[in-house]
């Protein structure tokens, strides 16, 4: 095979358009002409099939699964001993993705180009037509092989520290929360610890089907193919070269995805374990950077219509706090809105140690007495995150619930923080005196509690045992169940969310169409058993993306927010009345006078 794509006719297997369908793993070796040369002569370079580099499992919410044998292809055996091959990690990883796609019947060459193998050879093993060492590779700029001296030190740790752009997405430390290597496919690979050496370069080649022009450079664009994204992103979408039928859609796609050298990862509800916010708090003299820690959510009891006992529901539990998670640093940039329990602020990302893609963000900061309420709302976002594809398609994406006692916060000069900017009238912390009577203060707070019950959740009032069941003890076992707000020891509670658009307002045109879409979103939420219980247009906001709803197979234009007084029923055949109530009781509210805010 030549580097310009002409194929040696001696091969019994033919590439695209031939009588015998070649693919992975047809070829065990590869010879390239016009790729390399010595100082005097051209060279024919022969490379050998090499094993790929498996990726760790990317998780949203970690659940152990049985060993996945398909993560490694048994037939991918290198003709060079693996401990000597030193296969390039990045291209080896891309080769693994093509192998994984080839395991899905009919996907290779219908959504990606066909792949014919990953091949490598050390440059030091290559000779020209007269037996002289190859010293130049045409595509490499100014690369010259210099055999290492016996006394040379090939490892330069300081250079490695400065140059990390060869790292794969799962290489940085601190990402254990969402990259899992339970089966050891990555750590057991000889390429896990491979490092590039300028003294002993390795030639790595992936042989692929040649496709057409990239989408960004295509001159013919139909109405449904308008460029709504950055050109940089679209260069990885290229025109197909065949009309092979996609087995999933039962039609031929016009485009193919290429370049899988970096695994895509999205931040999720379990990514971050700590959060720093600028512009939120102050002492009497200085500003402060407040750092909050990830906190557990507060499960709701089961809402029942007709009570029927069901087996223990493990998924009802709050998510475990992630270990070794990432840190997120935000700066408040402006107020969005204020509601009954809190305030929403736009936020700019200053730093994100997960190095993951994030949408525009906002925070929801509750007023001091509503920490328990926000913990409950966080639980509803966790429950939605358990439903594949729902989070971000019918509700905003959520990136965690964080708290810190105000008394633990210091300004830039080490002075105690005394003011939280968004709180009305600036909440001031008054530390207890050493000889204060805690019992007297407790009595006073109990008296205030009797007068002020608006922080109660729907399932808190007595006498509702027929409607709210806590059989599994998820609510009663939570530390939030007995938590009470303290005027002298406030707790800062924050929910980090995807920033969305403006609330729904009755449009002059297409109102029926818009309301139908909102009803579909409500039905999606209801299918999980969650009842919003405050369906008003102010809690329906414009979507900021075109994420496809897995239930309706299309993108909704609206999202539901503010689940602070929500409830949840169990959707199971064992309790049909509860499922029916959850599915049907709230969609009828959409479009009513209550929904539109007229009452």
N, C-alpha and C positions, 0 to 999 in steps of 0.2 A: 504494500500500500504506500502511496506517495502522500506527502503532506498536503498537496493541493486537492486530494480527494479521489484521484484515479486509483482503481483497484486492480491488483494483480489477478489475471484471469485464471491462474492455476488453482485458485481456491474452489473447492467443491461446493461451498456454500455461497449463495448470492445475497447481496445486500438489497436494499429496497428495489422493488420491481422485478426481482429474480424469481426463479421457480421454486427454490428451497428457502424457507424463511429463517434467516440467521438471526441471532440475538444473543442474550446472555444464557449460558456461557459458551458460545460456539468456538471462539478463538482463544488459543492458549499463548500465542505469541504474535508479535506485530513488528514489521520492519518498515521504517520510514526513510524515504529518500529526501535529499535536499534539506534536511533539518540541521545536520551538524557537519563540522569539518575540522581538520587539523590546521596548522598554520600553512600547509602546502596543498592539501588535497581534500576533496569531498569525502563524505562517509555515509555508509548505510547503517543506520542504528537499529538494532533489534532489541525490543522490549518484551517483557514477559508479564503474563496475567498476574495480578496481585490481589490479595484480599482487600476488601473495603474496611471502613472504620465505623462501627456501629455508634449511633447516638444514644445517650441515655434517654429514658422515658420522660417526656414532658408532661407534667401533671398540673391540673387546675386545683383540684382537691384530692389529696393523696389517699388512695385506697390500694392496699397490696393486692396483687393479682398473681395467678400461677405463672410459672416460668414461661417465657415467650421464646420458643425455639426458633421461630421464623426470623428472629433478630439477626441470625447468622446463617448464611447460605453454606451448606456443607460442600457444595461443588466448587466454591470459590477458593481453590487451592493454588497458592503461588508456586511458580517454578523456581523461585529463589527462596531459600530458607528465610522464614519471616524475621529471624533475629538478625539477619544480614541485609534484608531488603530496605529497611528504613523508608517505608512508604510515606509519601507526603500526606500529612494529616488532612488538610483542607479538601484536596481533590479526592482523597480516599473516603472522606465523609460524604461528599457529593455522590460518589459512586455507590455508596450504601443506599442512599435515597432512591437512586435509579433501580437498584436491586429490589428494594422494597416495593416500588411501583410495578416491577415486572412480576411480582408474586400475585398482584391483583389482576385476575383474568380480564384481558381486554383493555386495560388502562394504558399500558405502555404503547406509545405511538398514536393514541387517541386524545390524550391530554398533555403528553410530554413527548419529546423525540425518542425514538428507539435508541437504546444504548447497546454497544457491542463489546464493552469491556474496559477495564482499567488496567493500564500497563505501566511498568516502571523498569528502570535500569540505572545503576550508578554511572555517572558520567565518566568516572575513572576506568570503567570496564569497556568503554567504546573506543574502537580503532577506525582509522580511515582505510581507504582501499589499499594502501601500502603498508598497513600495520602500525602506523604511527598513532599516538594517543590523540583523541579528539580534544580540542581545546576551545572550540566555539560552538554555541548553539544559536542559530540565526534569530529566533524570536526574542532571545534574552538580550537585553541591552547591555553591552560591554561586559558580559559574563565571560570570564576566562578561568579555566581550571588550573590551579596551582597545587601540585601534590604536597601534602603536609610534610614538614620536616619531622624526623623521628622525635625531636625534643619539643616540638610545638605543643601548645595547650589549645585543643580545639574548642574548649568550653569557655565562653566569655559571659559570665553571669551578669556583669554590669550592662553589656549590650542587650542581653535578653530582657532585662528590666526596662530598658528604654524603648524597646520595640515589641509591643504586644499586638500589633495588628494582624498577626497570624493566628491569634487565639480564636477558637471556636466559641459560639455563644455559651456553651456549658463549661468552659474552662475557668472563668474567674471564680475566686472563692466567694462564699456567702450565698450561693444559689441552690443550696441543698433543699430549700423549700419547694422548688418546682422542677428540678432535674433529678430523677431517681435512677440509680444504676443497680437496682436490686439483683439482677441476674449476672452482673459483672461483665456484660458484653463490651462495654467501653474500657473499663479498668483492666480487663484481661487481654486487651488487644496490644500487640507490640508497638502500635503507633500512638498509644496514649502518651508515652513519654518521648516520642520522637521529636527531635529539634533540628531545624535546618542548619546546615553547615556550609559557609561560603567556600570552604576548602574542599569539600566533597559533595558537590551538588548532586541531586537526584532528579532524573528526568521522569516526569509523571504525565501520563497522557490518558484522556478519556475519549473514546471513539463514539461519536454520536451521529444520528441521522441529520443531514443538513436541511434546515428549514428556510422559510422566507424572511421577509423584512420584519423588523420589530414594529409593534403597534404604533409607537410614537413617530415612526418614519413612514407609516403607510399613507399613501395618497388617497386611497379609496376608503372613506368612512361612512358607514350607513348611520341612520338616525339613532339606532340603539348602541352605537359604538363611539359616541362623542367623548372626547378626551376631557374627563373631569378630574384627573389626577396629575401628579407631577410627572414630567417626561422621564425623569430618572427612574421612577418606579415602573413605568410602562415598557422600558427597554427589555424587560425580562418576559414580555409577552410577544411571541413572534407568529407569523402567518404559517399555517399548516401547509404541508407539502403533499397531503393525500386526503382522501375522503373516507377514512376508516371510521366505522360506526362506534360511537361511545356506548358501552353496554348499560350505563346508568340512564342516559337520556334518550337512547335509541335513535340517535341522529349523529351526524358528523359535525364536530366543532371546527370552526374556522381558525382557531388560535391554539397555540401550545405554550406551556410554561417551561422556562429553562432556568439554569443557574441555581442549583440547590446547595451551593457551597456553604451557606450559613443557614442554620435551622431557624425558622421563624419562631419567636416566642412573644407572648403577650403577658403583661403584668395582669394579675388577677387578685381576687379577694384575699388570697393567702400569701401574696408576695412580700409585703412589707411588715416588719415587726416594730418599727419605730418611725416617728414622724416629728420633724422640726418645723415650726411655723414662725415666720417673721411678720412683724406688723400686727400682732394680736395682743400683746401684753406689755405693760410698763410698770416700773416702780414709780415712786413720787418724783424721781429725777431723770431716769433713763429708760430707754427701750430695752426689750428683752427678746431673746430667742427661746421660745417654749418648746421643749422636747417631750413628746407624749409616747407612751408605750401601748402596744397592741393589747386590747382587752377582749374578754369573752363576751359574747352576746347573751341575751336573755330570752330563752325559749318561751313561747306562748303555750298555754294549755290547749287541749284539743276542743274545738268548738263542735258541739253535737246538736243535731236536730232530734233524732231518736237514738238514745244511747244503746250501743251494742259494743261490748268489749272486743278489742282487737289485739293481736299479738304486739309485743313490745316493738316500738318504732325507733330503731337505732338512728335513723337519719334525722330524727327530731332533735338530737343533741346539738349543742353549740359546737362550732368548729374548734378543734384543738388549736392552741396558740402555736404558730409555726416557730421552729427553732432555726437559728442561723439565717434568719430572713434578711431582707434588704432594708435600707434606710431611705426615706423620702424626705426631701427638704423643700418647703413651699414658702412663697411670699404672697400675702393677701394683696390683691390688686383692685378690688372694688366690691361694693355691696350689690347683691342681686335682689334679695327680697327678705322680708321678715314675716314670720308666721307666729302661730300660737305658742309653739314650744322653742323656737330658735330662729337663727338667722343664717342666710346663705351668702357666701362670699366667693368671688372668682379668685383663683389662685394660679400663680406662675411657678413652674418647676424650676428650682435652683439646682438641685442635685438629685440623682436617682442612681443609687449604687447597683440596682438590678440591671442597669443599662438596657431596659426594656422599653418598648414603644408604649407611650401613654397618650391618651386623648387630652383635650383641654379639660382642666380639672376645676372643681369647686369644693368647698367644705361646708358642711352643715354643723354649726356650733349651737348647742342648746343652751337655753337659759339655765341658771344654776339648779333649779329644782326638777329639771327634766332629764337628768342623766340616765335614770332607769328607763325612761321612755325611748331615748335614742338607742340604748342597748337592745331594746325590743325591736326597733326598726332595723337595726343591724342584723338581727336574726332572720328577719324576712328576706333581706338581701342574700344572706347565706343560703336560705332555702331555695331561692330562685337560682342561685349559682349551681345548685345540685342538679338542676334541670338542663340538660345539654342544649346550648344554643339560645336559651331564653334571656339570660343576662346580657344587656347591651342591645337586644332586639325588641324587647317589650318594656324594659326598665333601664335606667342608666347602669353602667358598669360601676361596681363598688370596689374600692381598694382598701377597705378596712375601717375598723372602729378603734379609736385611740382615746386614752384618758391620762390625766395626771392631776394630783391634788395641787391646788393653787399654792399651798404653803411650801411645796417643794420647788417652786419656780423662782429663779433669781434673774436679775437684770445683768447687763454686760459688765457691771462693776461688782457683782456679787451681792447686791442689795435685794431684799425680798420683793417680789412682784406684788403689787397691791391693786392693780387695775387691769381689767380685761375690756378692751376698747368696745367691742360690740354690745356688751351687757348694759342694760339701761341703768343710768345714774352711776355708772362705774361701781361695780361690786368691790368692796374693800374688805380685806381679810383682817380680822382682829384676833391675833393669837391668844389662847387662854393663858391667864396668869398662873404661875406655879401653884398658888394656894387657892385657885378658884374651885367652886363647888360644882363638880360635873353633874351631880344629881339635880341641883337646882336648874341648871341649863337644860338638862334632859326634860324636866317637867315643863319648862317654858316651851320647848320645841314641840312637845306632845300637845300642848294647848293650841299652838299655832297650827299643828297638823290637823286637829279637829276642825279648825275654821277653814282650812284650805285643802280641798280634795281635788283640785283640777289637775294635779300631777298623777292621779290614779289612772291605771290602765283599765281597759274595758272589763277584764277578768278580776279586778281587785275588790270591788264591792262585795259585801257578804250577801248571801241568799241567791247566788248564781250557780250553785253546784250542779243544778240540773242541765246547765248549758255549757259549762266549761269543766272538762275532765282532765286531771293531771295524773292519770293512772301510772305512768312511767316515772313520775317525779322529776321531769326535766325542769319545770318551773320551780317547784319547792326546793329542789336541790341546788339551785343557782344562788350565788351570793347576792345577786341583784334583788332577789325576792324580798329580803329584809332591809335592803339599802334604803336610807332616807336622806333627803337633802339636809345639809347643815349650813346655816348662814355664816357660821364662824369658820367653817372648813370646807369651802366650795370645791367641787370637782369639775375640772375642765373636760368636756366630752365632745369629741369631733368625729364625724363621719366623712370620709373622703370619697367623692363621687365624680363620675363623668359629668362635665358641664353640658347642659342641653340648651335648647332654644327657648323661645317665649311661650307662655301659657296659651292654651286654646282660647280663642274668642270667636263668637259666632260670626262666620264669614258671610259676606253678601252673596257669594257664589259658591257652588259645590258644597253647601252645608250638609246635605244628605250623604254625600260621598265621604266627607270628613268624619261625620258621626258614625258611619258604618265602619270605618277603619278603627275608630276608637272602641267601638263595640267588640271588634275582633281582638284588640289588645286586651280588653277586659276579659274576654273569653279565654285568652291564652293564660292570663294570670289565674283565672278561676280553675283552669284545668289542673293546676298544682294544688288546689284546695285553699288557696289564699283569698281572703275577702278583704278588699281595700277598706271598706266601710266609711269612706269619706270621698266619694266620687263626685268631685266638683271640677269645673273647668280649670281652676287654678292649680289643680294637681295633675293636669294633663298638659304636657309640654312637647314642643316640636322636637323631633329626632335630630341628631347631629350627624348621623351616618346612614348608610343603606344596608345595614346588617339584615340578612335574610332570616325571617322567622321560620323555625323548623316545622311549625305546625301548619302555617298557611303557605309556605314556600314562596314568600314574597317579602319585600321590605315594608314595614309599617312606617307611617309618617309621624306617629305619636308615641310617647312613652308615659308610663305612670310613675309618679313620685309620691313621697310622703306616706309611708306605711306605718306611721307611729301609733295609730289606733286600729291597726289591722287585726285580723283573726285568721285562724287556719283550721280547716276540717281535714279529715283523712279521706283520700280518694281510694276506695277499695270496694270490691264487690261484697265484702262482708258487712259494709255499712252503706247500703245504697241510698238511704234517705239523706245522709250527710253529704254524699257525693252530689246528689241532685240539688240540694240546697246551695252548695258552694258553686255549682255550675250555672245555676239559673237565677239566683236571688239578686244579683247586683247589676247585670247587664241592662236590665230594664230602666235603671236610673239614668243612663246616658241620654241626653237630650231633653230631660225634664226641667222644670223650673228650678228645682234644687240644684241640678247639675250646672245650669247656666248662672246660678247665683242670684236668682230673682226672689228667692225666699230665704 
